[in-house]
Amino acid sequence: MQKLCLGLVILAFAFLSFRTPPKFTPLFDGKTFKGWEGDIENTWRIAEGVLIGGYLDKDVPHNNFLCTTRNYANFILKLKIKLTGNKGFINSGIQFRSQRLKDPAHEMTGYQADYGEGYWGTLYDESRRNKTIAGQDPKFTQQYIRLNDWNDYELRAEGRHIQIFINGKQTTDYTEPDLTIPQTGLIGLQIHGGGAAQVFFKDIQIQELP
């Protein structure tokens, strides 16, 4: 009887371990570019625990991405983002299930959780379909954006279901109908080209899902 009870307890723990997804883990250690790659000589830098991309004193010449060194498929990604700028196109975003292009090497292809005026919280298909594919009207979303300040951004990707939240409010709920679109890839932080702008990221954490 004791052996049976012990066996049931072990099975119960094994079941719970299998069913419980991993906890959130930091994707950025606040000090180094460990786990990331990109133009850390000219475009991306770290200051006071924050990742910073772009410049305010000159235009960013082209899109630039700081990418993870490994792929992710199903996950919940949480971070804080701040976007500032004074001239040109002021925009950023988070690439996911994406890959770097070889020509041009600074570009990426894949989904982008967008961030910037006219695009707040929408889902853009970068260097592939080249258009916004989902999301509520960004003018409505802008009502709860703290301009030039920190905002909470959450991205959920599970199977073909993608959701985006800003400051706790859902902005996008999309299910990919195209079965040929890859559902795994790199995560990349973007500063968009064509403007004198800076983007700031901090408290980046991820929970990988089964």
Secondary structure, 3 states (H helix, E strand, C coil): CHHHHHHHHHHHHHHHHHHCCCCCEECCCCCCCCCEECCCCCCEEEECCEEEEECCCCCCCCCEEEEECCCECCEEEEEEEEEEEEEECCEEEEEEEEEECCCCCCCEEEEEEEEECCCCCCEEEECCCCEEEECCCHHHHHHHCCCCCCEEEEEEEECCEEEEEECCEEEEEEECCCCCCCCCEEEEEEECCCEEEEEEEEEEEEEECC
